Amino acid sequence: MSKYFGYPPKCDNCGKFHKPTVGAAWLRIPACDIPGEYGSEEDRCAKCVENIGGFNVSAKYKAGSVTGIYT
């Protein structure tokens, strides 16, 4: 569940609300005080992960710590 008042997360691709089920992906980049850097919290439903894949992150982040797929 999203941190926003217990509502289910919204898919960043199709825009539908979904439950974090097996195959759904998440991305959590922490906010920091460096100019030009900002945090991000996104979710993707299992259907969209199947069609377009999970999240790709830049090389400055360790993929296993800021993104993943629910198993």
mmCIF file as gemmi writes it, N, C-alpha and C atoms, coordinates in Angstrom:
data_model
loop_
_atom_site.group_PDB
_atom_site.id
_atom_site.type_symbol
_atom_site.label_atom_id
_atom_site.label_alt_id
_atom_site.label_comp_id
_atom_site.label_asym_id
_atom_site.label_entity_id
_atom_site.label_seq_id
_atom_site.pdbx_PDB_ins_code
_atom_site.Cartn_x
_atom_site.Cartn_y
_atom_site.Cartn_z
_atom_site.occupancy
_atom_site.B_iso_or_equiv
_atom_site.pdbx_formal_charge
_atom_site.auth_seq_id
_atom_site.auth_asym_id
_atom_site.pdbx_PDB_model_num
ATOM 1 N N . MET Axp A 1 ? 0.831 -1.189 0 1 0 ? 1 A 1
ATOM 2 C CA . MET Axp A 1 ? 0 0 0 1 0 ? 1 A 1
ATOM 3 C C . MET Axp A 1 ? 0.871 1.246 0 1 0 ? 1 A 1
ATOM 4 N N . SER Axp A 2 ? 0.343 2.246 -0.574 1 0 ? 2 A 1
ATOM 5 C CA . SER Axp A 2 ? 1.051 3.515 -0.633 1 0 ? 2 A 1
ATOM 6 C C . SER Axp A 2 ? 1.047 4.176 0.735 1 0 ? 2 A 1
ATOM 7 N N . LYS Axp A 3 ? 1.976 5.074 0.944 1 0 ? 3 A 1
ATOM 8 C CA . LYS Axp A 3 ? 2.031 5.78 2.221 1 0 ? 3 A 1
ATOM 9 C C . LYS Axp A 3 ? 0.945 6.848 2.312 1 0 ? 3 A 1
ATOM 10 N N . TYR Axp A 4 ? 0.231 7.134 1.235 1 0 ? 4 A 1
ATOM 11 C CA . TYR Axp A 4 ? -0.762 8.192 1.209 1 0 ? 4 A 1
ATOM 12 C C . TYR Axp A 4 ? -2.113 7.694 1.698 1 0 ? 4 A 1
ATOM 13 N N . PHE Axp A 5 ? -2.331 7.774 2.997 1 0 ? 5 A 1
ATOM 14 C CA . PHE Axp A 5 ? -3.616 7.519 3.64 1 0 ? 5 A 1
ATOM 15 C C . PHE Axp A 5 ? -4.178 6.121 3.393 1 0 ? 5 A 1
ATOM 16 N N . GLY Axp A 6 ? -3.362 5.151 3.07 1 0 ? 6 A 1
ATOM 17 C CA . GLY Axp A 6 ? -3.825 3.789 2.902 1 0 ? 6 A 1
ATOM 18 C C . GLY Axp A 6 ? -4.508 3.502 1.578 1 0 ? 6 A 1
ATOM 19 N N . TYR Axp A 7 ? -4.503 4.445 0.644 1 0 ? 7 A 1
ATOM 20 C CA . TYR Axp A 7 ? -5.089 4.187 -0.666 1 0 ? 7 A 1
ATOM 21 C C . TYR Axp A 7 ? -4.16 3.272 -1.46 1 0 ? 7 A 1
ATOM 22 N N . PRO Axp A 8 ? -4.713 2.461 -2.343 1 0 ? 8 A 1
ATOM 23 C CA . PRO Axp A 8 ? -3.844 1.608 -3.167 1 0 ? 8 A 1
ATOM 24 C C . PRO Axp A 8 ? -3.032 2.451 -4.143 1 0 ? 8 A 1
ATOM 25 N N . PRO Axp A 9 ? -1.861 1.974 -4.552 1 0 ? 9 A 1
ATOM 26 C CA . PRO Axp A 9 ? -1.025 2.745 -5.471 1 0 ? 9 A 1
ATOM 27 C C . PRO Axp A 9 ? -1.651 2.843 -6.862 1 0 ? 9 A 1
ATOM 28 N N . LYS Axp A 10 ? -1.266 3.883 -7.586 1 0 ? 10 A 1
ATOM 29 C CA . LYS Axp A 10 ? -1.753 4.122 -8.935 1 0 ? 10 A 1
ATOM 30 C C . LYS Axp A 10 ? -0.634 3.804 -9.92 1 0 ? 10 A 1
ATOM 31 N N . CYS Axp A 11 ? -0.941 3.023 -10.943 1 0 ? 11 A 1
ATOM 32 C CA . CYS Axp A 11 ? 0.054 2.632 -11.943 1 0 ? 11 A 1
ATOM 33 C C . CYS Axp A 11 ? 0.525 3.861 -12.717 1 0 ? 11 A 1
ATOM 34 N N . ASP Axp A 12 ? 1.844 4.001 -12.853 1 0 ? 12 A 1
ATOM 35 C CA . ASP Axp A 12 ? 2.383 5.161 -13.564 1 0 ? 12 A 1
ATOM 36 C C . ASP Axp A 12 ? 2.197 5.053 -15.071 1 0 ? 12 A 1
ATOM 37 N N . ASN Axp A 13 ? 1.888 3.873 -15.579 1 0 ? 13 A 1
ATOM 38 C CA . ASN Axp A 13 ? 1.736 3.686 -17.017 1 0 ? 13 A 1
ATOM 39 C C . ASN Axp A 13 ? 0.272 3.777 -17.459 1 0 ? 13 A 1
ATOM 40 N N . CYS Axp A 14 ? -0.61 2.957 -16.885 1 0 ? 14 A 1
ATOM 41 C CA . CYS Axp A 14 ? -2.015 2.936 -17.323 1 0 ? 14 A 1
ATOM 42 C C . CYS Axp A 14 ? -2.913 3.831 -16.474 1 0 ? 14 A 1
ATOM 43 N N . GLY Axp A 15 ? -2.451 4.231 -15.287 1 0 ? 15 A 1
ATOM 44 C CA . GLY Axp A 15 ? -3.222 5.135 -14.445 1 0 ? 15 A 1
ATOM 45 C C . GLY Axp A 15 ? -4.271 4.475 -13.576 1 0 ? 15 A 1
ATOM 46 N N . LYS Axp A 16 ? -4.349 3.148 -13.588 1 0 ? 16 A 1
ATOM 47 C CA . LYS Axp A 16 ? -5.338 2.443 -12.778 1 0 ? 16 A 1
ATOM 48 C C . LYS Axp A 16 ? -4.795 2.205 -11.37 1 0 ? 16 A 1
ATOM 49 N N . PHE Axp A 17 ? -5.702 2.234 -10.401 1 0 ? 17 A 1
ATOM 50 C CA . PHE Axp A 17 ? -5.328 1.871 -9.039 1 0 ? 17 A 1
ATOM 51 C C . PHE Axp A 17 ? -5.238 0.354 -8.964 1 0 ? 17 A 1
ATOM 52 N N . HIS Axp A 18 ? -4.278 -0.156 -8.194 1 0 ? 18 A 1
ATOM 53 C CA . HIS Axp A 18 ? -4.095 -1.602 -8.1 1 0 ? 18 A 1
ATOM 54 C C . HIS Axp A 18 ? -3.578 -1.971 -6.726 1 0 ? 18 A 1
ATOM 55 N N . LYS Axp A 19 ? -3.702 -3.237 -6.402 1 0 ? 19 A 1
ATOM 56 C CA . LYS Axp A 19 ? -3.109 -3.758 -5.17 1 0 ? 19 A 1
ATOM 57 C C . LYS Axp A 19 ? -1.715 -4.256 -5.507 1 0 ? 19 A 1
ATOM 58 N N . PRO Axp A 20 ? -0.766 -4.101 -4.589 1 0 ? 20 A 1
ATOM 59 C CA . PRO Axp A 20 ? 0.584 -4.594 -4.862 1 0 ? 20 A 1
ATOM 60 C C . PRO Axp A 20 ? 0.619 -6.124 -4.835 1 0 ? 20 A 1
ATOM 61 N N . THR Axp A 21 ? 0.33 -6.744 -5.957 1 0 ? 21 A 1
ATOM 62 C CA . THR Axp A 21 ? 0.276 -8.194 -6.075 1 0 ? 21 A 1
ATOM 63 C C . THR Axp A 21 ? 1.565 -8.714 -6.694 1 0 ? 21 A 1
ATOM 64 N N . VAL Axp A 22 ? 1.674 -10.021 -6.771 1 0 ? 22 A 1
ATOM 65 C CA . VAL Axp A 22 ? 2.842 -10.661 -7.375 1 0 ? 22 A 1
ATOM 66 C C . VAL Axp A 22 ? 2.986 -10.172 -8.814 1 0 ? 22 A 1
ATOM 67 N N . GLY Axp A 23 ? 4.16 -9.704 -9.168 1 0 ? 23 A 1
ATOM 68 C CA . GLY Axp A 23 ? 4.433 -9.223 -10.515 1 0 ? 23 A 1
ATOM 69 C C . GLY Axp A 23 ? 4.37 -7.713 -10.654 1 0 ? 23 A 1
ATOM 70 N N . ALA Axp A 24 ? 3.789 -7.014 -9.69 1 0 ? 24 A 1
ATOM 71 C CA . ALA Axp A 24 ? 3.757 -5.545 -9.731 1 0 ? 24 A 1
ATOM 72 C C . ALA Axp A 24 ? 5.124 -5.002 -9.332 1 0 ? 24 A 1
ATOM 73 N N . ALA Axp A 25 ? 5.491 -3.851 -9.867 1 0 ? 25 A 1
ATOM 74 C CA . ALA Axp A 25 ? 6.812 -3.267 -9.607 1 0 ? 25 A 1
ATOM 75 C C . ALA Axp A 25 ? 6.684 -1.98 -8.794 1 0 ? 25 A 1
ATOM 76 N N . TRP Axp A 26 ? 7.775 -1.63 -8.096 1 0 ? 26 A 1
ATOM 77 C CA . TRP Axp A 26 ? 7.815 -0.4 -7.294 1 0 ? 26 A 1
ATOM 78 C C . TRP Axp A 26 ? 9.149 0.29 -7.498 1 0 ? 26 A 1
ATOM 79 N N . LEU Axp A 27 ? 9.127 1.608 -7.296 1 0 ? 27 A 1
ATOM 80 C CA . LEU Axp A 27 ? 10.323 2.44 -7.379 1 0 ? 27 A 1
ATOM 81 C C . LEU Axp A 27 ? 10.272 3.454 -6.251 1 0 ? 27 A 1
ATOM 82 N N . ARG Axp A 28 ? 11.274 3.492 -5.405 1 0 ? 28 A 1
ATOM 83 C CA . ARG Axp A 28 ? 11.336 4.427 -4.276 1 0 ? 28 A 1
ATOM 84 C C . ARG Axp A 28 ? 12.711 5.065 -4.245 1 0 ? 28 A 1
ATOM 85 N N . ILE Axp A 29 ? 12.808 6.298 -4.723 1 0 ? 29 A 1
ATOM 86 C CA . ILE Axp A 29 ? 14.067 7.038 -4.685 1 0 ? 29 A 1
ATOM 87 C C . ILE Axp A 29 ? 13.943 8.07 -3.577 1 0 ? 29 A 1
ATOM 88 N N . PRO Axp A 30 ? 14.824 8.028 -2.584 1 0 ? 30 A 1
ATOM 89 C CA . PRO Axp A 30 ? 14.71 8.946 -1.453 1 0 ? 30 A 1
ATOM 90 C C . PRO Axp A 30 ? 15.016 10.39 -1.842 1 0 ? 30 A 1
ATOM 91 N N . ALA Axp A 31 ? 14.35 11.311 -1.195 1 0 ? 31 A 1
ATOM 92 C CA . ALA Axp A 31 ? 14.605 12.735 -1.413 1 0 ? 31 A 1
ATOM 93 C C . ALA Axp A 31 ? 15.895 13.132 -0.698 1 0 ? 31 A 1
ATOM 94 N N . CYS Axp A 32 ? 16.585 14.143 -1.221 1 0 ? 32 A 1
ATOM 95 C CA . CYS Axp A 32 ? 17.807 14.633 -0.59 1 0 ? 32 A 1
ATOM 96 C C . CYS Axp A 32 ? 17.907 16.143 -0.796 1 0 ? 32 A 1
ATOM 97 N N . ASP Axp A 33 ? 18.886 16.757 -0.176 1 0 ? 33 A 1
ATOM 98 C CA . ASP Axp A 33 ? 19.04 18.208 -0.221 1 0 ? 33 A 1
ATOM 99 C C . ASP Axp A 33 ? 19.978 18.695 -1.329 1 0 ? 33 A 1
ATOM 100 N N . ILE Axp A 34 ? 20.381 17.826 -2.224 1 0 ? 34 A 1
ATOM 101 C CA . ILE Axp A 34 ? 21.265 18.218 -3.319 1 0 ? 34 A 1
ATOM 102 C C . ILE Axp A 34 ? 20.437 18.932 -4.386 1 0 ? 34 A 1
ATOM 103 N N . PRO Axp A 35 ? 20.845 20.12 -4.823 1 0 ? 35 A 1
ATOM 104 C CA . PRO Axp A 35 ? 20.078 20.828 -5.853 1 0 ? 35 A 1
ATOM 105 C C . PRO Axp A 35 ? 19.933 19.995 -7.13 1 0 ? 35 A 1
ATOM 106 N N . GLY Axp A 36 ? 18.729 19.941 -7.652 1 0 ? 36 A 1
ATOM 107 C CA . GLY Axp A 36 ? 18.465 19.172 -8.865 1 0 ? 36 A 1
ATOM 108 C C . GLY Axp A 36 ? 18.084 17.729 -8.604 1 0 ? 36 A 1
ATOM 109 N N . GLU Axp A 37 ? 18.204 17.286 -7.375 1 0 ? 37 A 1
ATOM 110 C CA . GLU Axp A 37 ? 17.827 15.918 -7.02 1 0 ? 37 A 1
ATOM 111 C C . GLU Axp A 37 ? 16.51 15.945 -6.261 1 0 ? 37 A 1
ATOM 112 N N . TYR Axp A 38 ? 15.646 15.03 -6.539 1 0 ? 38 A 1
ATOM 113 C CA . TYR Axp A 38 ? 14.366 14.959 -5.852 1 0 ? 38 A 1
ATOM 114 C C . TYR Axp A 38 ? 13.957 13.497 -5.689 1 0 ? 38 A 1
ATOM 115 N N . GLY Axp A 39 ? 13.084 13.235 -4.766 1 0 ? 39 A 1
ATOM 116 C CA . GLY Axp A 39 ? 12.628 11.884 -4.52 1 0 ? 39 A 1
ATOM 117 C C . GLY Axp A 39 ? 11.528 11.475 -5.482 1 0 ? 39 A 1
ATOM 118 N N . SER Axp A 40 ? 11.303 10.185 -5.552 1 0 ? 40 A 1
ATOM 119 C CA . SER Axp A 40 ? 10.281 9.662 -6.447 1 0 ? 40 A 1
ATOM 120 C C . SER Axp A 40 ? 9.685 8.402 -5.834 1 0 ? 40 A 1
ATOM 121 N N . GLU Axp A 41 ? 8.382 8.27 -5.937 1 0 ? 41 A 1
ATOM 122 C CA . GLU Axp A 41 ? 7.694 7.074 -5.463 1 0 ? 41 A 1
ATOM 123 C C . GLU Axp A 41 ? 6.683 6.683 -6.525 1 0 ? 41 A 1
ATOM 124 N N . GLU Axp A 42 ? 6.954 5.598 -7.224 1 0 ? 42 A 1
ATOM 125 C CA . GLU Axp A 42 ? 6.097 5.167 -8.32 1 0 ? 42 A 1
ATOM 126 C C . GLU Axp A 42 ? 5.795 3.688 -8.201 1 0 ? 42 A 1
ATOM 127 N N . ASP Axp A 43 ? 4.66 3.3 -8.767 1 0 ? 43 A 1
ATOM 128 C CA . ASP Axp A 43 ? 4.25 1.902 -8.794 1 0 ? 43 A 1
ATOM 129 C C . ASP Axp A 43 ? 3.789 1.56 -10.2 1 0 ? 43 A 1
ATOM 130 N N . ARG Axp A 44 ? 3.878 0.278 -10.553 1 0 ? 44 A 1
ATOM 131 C CA . ARG Axp A 44 ? 3.423 -0.2 -11.855 1 0 ? 44 A 1
ATOM 132 C C . ARG Axp A 44 ? 2.692 -1.523 -11.644 1 0 ? 44 A 1
ATOM 133 N N . CYS Axp A 45 ? 1.508 -1.651 -12.225 1 0 ? 45 A 1
ATOM 134 C CA . CYS Axp A 45 ? 0.694 -2.857 -12.043 1 0 ? 45 A 1
ATOM 135 C C . CYS Axp A 45 ? 1.335 -4.043 -12.77 1 0 ? 45 A 1
ATOM 136 N N . ALA Axp A 46 ? 0.922 -5.248 -12.388 1 0 ? 46 A 1
ATOM 137 C CA . ALA Axp A 46 ? 1.505 -6.46 -12.954 1 0 ? 46 A 1
ATOM 138 C C . ALA Axp A 46 ? 1.269 -6.56 -14.459 1 0 ? 46 A 1
ATOM 139 N N . LYS Axp A 47 ? 0.118 -6.103 -14.929 1 0 ? 47 A 1
ATOM 140 C CA . LYS Axp A 47 ? -0.183 -6.167 -16.364 1 0 ? 47 A 1
ATOM 141 C C . LYS Axp A 47 ? 0.779 -5.289 -17.158 1 0 ? 47 A 1
ATOM 142 N N . CYS Axp A 48 ? 1.06 -4.091 -16.675 1 0 ? 48 A 1
ATOM 143 C CA . CYS Axp A 48 ? 1.996 -3.195 -17.362 1 0 ? 48 A 1
ATOM 144 C C . CYS Axp A 48 ? 3.434 -3.704 -17.255 1 0 ? 48 A 1
ATOM 145 N N . VAL Axp A 49 ? 3.786 -4.321 -16.13 1 0 ? 49 A 1
ATOM 146 C CA . VAL Axp A 49 ? 5.131 -4.902 -15.996 1 0 ? 49 A 1
ATOM 147 C C . VAL Axp A 49 ? 5.309 -6.009 -17.027 1 0 ? 49 A 1
ATOM 148 N N . GLU Axp A 50 ? 4.258 -6.791 -17.244 1 0 ? 50 A 1
ATOM 149 C CA . GLU Axp A 50 ? 4.322 -7.857 -18.238 1 0 ? 50 A 1
ATOM 150 C C . GLU Axp A 50 ? 4.495 -7.285 -19.648 1 0 ? 50 A 1
ATOM 151 N N . ASN Axp A 51 ? 3.844 -6.147 -19.925 1 0 ? 51 A 1
ATOM 152 C CA . ASN Axp A 51 ? 3.905 -5.552 -21.259 1 0 ? 51 A 1
ATOM 153 C C . ASN Axp A 51 ? 5.17 -4.738 -21.505 1 0 ? 51 A 1
ATOM 154 N N . ILE Axp A 52 ? 5.562 -3.874 -20.556 1 0 ? 52 A 1
ATOM 155 C CA . ILE Axp A 52 ? 6.695 -2.979 -20.804 1 0 ? 52 A 1
ATOM 156 C C . ILE Axp A 52 ? 7.888 -3.198 -19.883 1 0 ? 52 A 1
ATOM 157 N N . GLY Axp A 53 ? 7.729 -4.023 -18.86 1 0 ? 53 A 1
ATOM 158 C CA . GLY Axp A 53 ? 8.839 -4.312 -17.956 1 0 ? 53 A 1
ATOM 159 C C . GLY Axp A 53 ? 8.826 -3.453 -16.703 1 0 ? 53 A 1
ATOM 160 N N . GLY Axp A 54 ? 9.784 -3.722 -15.839 1 0 ? 54 A 1
ATOM 161 C CA . GLY Axp A 54 ? 9.905 -2.986 -14.58 1 0 ? 54 A 1
ATOM 162 C C . GLY Axp A 54 ? 10.574 -1.641 -14.779 1 0 ? 54 A 1
ATOM 163 N N . PHE Axp A 55 ? 11.023 -1.047 -13.684 1 0 ? 55 A 1
ATOM 164 C CA . PHE Axp A 55 ? 11.647 0.267 -13.728 1 0 ? 55 A 1
ATOM 165 C C . PHE Axp A 55 ? 13.148 0.149 -13.99 1 0 ? 55 A 1
ATOM 166 N N . ASN Axp A 56 ? 13.686 1.086 -14.738 1 0 ? 56 A 1
ATOM 167 C CA . ASN Axp A 56 ? 15.128 1.214 -14.94 1 0 ? 56 A 1
ATOM 168 C C . ASN Axp A 56 ? 15.597 2.437 -14.166 1 0 ? 56 A 1
ATOM 169 N N . VAL Axp A 57 ? 16.697 2.287 -13.457 1 0 ? 57 A 1
ATOM 170 C CA . VAL Axp A 57 ? 17.239 3.407 -12.683 1 0 ? 57 A 1
ATOM 171 C C . VAL Axp A 57 ? 18.612 3.768 -13.216 1 0 ? 57 A 1
ATOM 172 N N . SER Axp A 58 ? 19.032 5.003 -12.935 1 0 ? 58 A 1
ATOM 173 C CA . SER Axp A 58 ? 20.347 5.443 -13.396 1 0 ? 58 A 1
ATOM 174 C C . SER Axp A 58 ? 21.446 4.715 -12.621 1 0 ? 58 A 1
ATOM 175 N N . ALA Axp A 59 ? 22.644 4.821 -13.126 1 0 ? 59 A 1
ATOM 176 C CA . ALA Axp A 59 ? 23.786 4.102 -12.553 1 0 ? 59 A 1
ATOM 177 C C . ALA Axp A 59 ? 24.145 4.574 -11.154 1 0 ? 59 A 1
ATOM 178 N N . LYS Axp A 60 ? 23.707 5.763 -10.749 1 0 ? 60 A 1
ATOM 179 C CA . LYS Axp A 60 ? 24.072 6.254 -9.417 1 0 ? 60 A 1
ATOM 180 C C . LYS Axp A 60 ? 23.271 5.597 -8.3 1 0 ? 60 A 1
ATOM 181 N N . TYR Axp A 61 ? 22.233 4.829 -8.642 1 0 ? 61 A 1
ATOM 182 C CA . TYR Axp A 61 ? 21.438 4.108 -7.644 1 0 ? 61 A 1
ATOM 183 C C . TYR Axp A 61 ? 21.648 2.611 -7.798 1 0 ? 61 A 1
ATOM 184 N N . LYS Axp A 62 ? 21.658 1.909 -6.692 1 0 ? 62 A 1
ATOM 185 C CA . LYS Axp A 62 ? 21.738 0.455 -6.714 1 0 ? 62 A 1
ATOM 186 C C . LYS Axp A 62 ? 20.332 -0.072 -6.973 1 0 ? 62 A 1
ATOM 187 N N . ALA Axp A 63 ? 20.153 -0.776 -8.085 1 0 ? 63 A 1
ATOM 188 C CA . ALA Axp A 63 ? 18.816 -1.18 -8.533 1 0 ? 63 A 1
ATOM 189 C C . ALA Axp A 63 ? 18.064 -1.991 -7.472 1 0 ? 63 A 1
ATOM 190 N N . GLY Axp A 64 ? 18.709 -2.864 -6.759 1 0 ? 64 A 1
ATOM 191 C CA . GLY Axp A 64 ? 18.038 -3.7 -5.772 1 0 ? 64 A 1
ATOM 192 C C . GLY Axp A 64 ? 17.55 -2.942 -4.534 1 0 ? 64 A 1
ATOM 193 N N . SER Axp A 65 ? 18.067 -1.743 -4.321 1 0 ? 65 A 1
ATOM 194 C CA . SER Axp A 65 ? 17.67 -1.003 -3.124 1 0 ? 65 A 1
ATOM 195 C C . SER Axp A 65 ? 16.603 0.054 -3.389 1 0 ? 65 A 1
ATOM 196 N N . VAL Axp A 66 ? 16.412 0.474 -4.631 1 0 ? 66 A 1
ATOM 197 C CA . VAL Axp A 66 ? 15.405 1.499 -4.91 1 0 ? 66 A 1
ATOM 198 C C . VAL Axp A 66 ? 14.27 0.995 -5.809 1 0 ? 66 A 1
ATOM 199 N N . THR Axp A 67 ? 14.392 -0.186 -6.377 1 0 ? 67 A 1
ATOM 200 C CA . THR Axp A 67 ? 13.346 -0.732 -7.228 1 0 ? 67 A 1
ATOM 201 C C . THR Axp A 67 ? 13.255 -2.234 -7.059 1 0 ? 67 A 1
ATOM 202 N N . GLY Axp A 68 ? 12.1 -2.773 -7.401 1 0 ? 68 A 1
ATOM 203 C CA . GLY Axp A 68 ? 11.918 -4.21 -7.293 1 0 ? 68 A 1
ATOM 204 C C . GLY Axp A 68 ? 10.554 -4.633 -7.809 1 0 ? 68 A 1
ATOM 205 N N . ILE Axp A 69 ? 10.345 -5.947 -7.812 1 0 ? 69 A 1
ATOM 206 C CA . ILE Axp A 69 ? 9.07 -6.531 -8.233 1 0 ? 69 A 1
ATOM 207 C C . ILE Axp A 69 ? 8.562 -7.388 -7.083 1 0 ? 69 A 1
ATOM 208 N N . TYR Axp A 70 ? 7.288 -7.218 -6.749 1 0 ? 70 A 1
ATOM 209 C CA . TYR Axp A 70 ? 6.7 -8.004 -5.665 1 0 ? 70 A 1
ATOM 210 C C . TYR Axp A 70 ? 6.702 -9.479 -6.028 1 0 ? 70 A 1
ATOM 211 N N . THR Axp A 71 ? 7.121 -10.317 -5.094 1 0 ? 71 A 1
ATOM 212 C CA . THR Axp A 71 ? 7.137 -11.768 -5.32 1 0 ? 71 A 1
ATOM 213 C C . THR Axp A 71 ? 6.252 -12.48 -4.332 1 0 ? 71 A 1
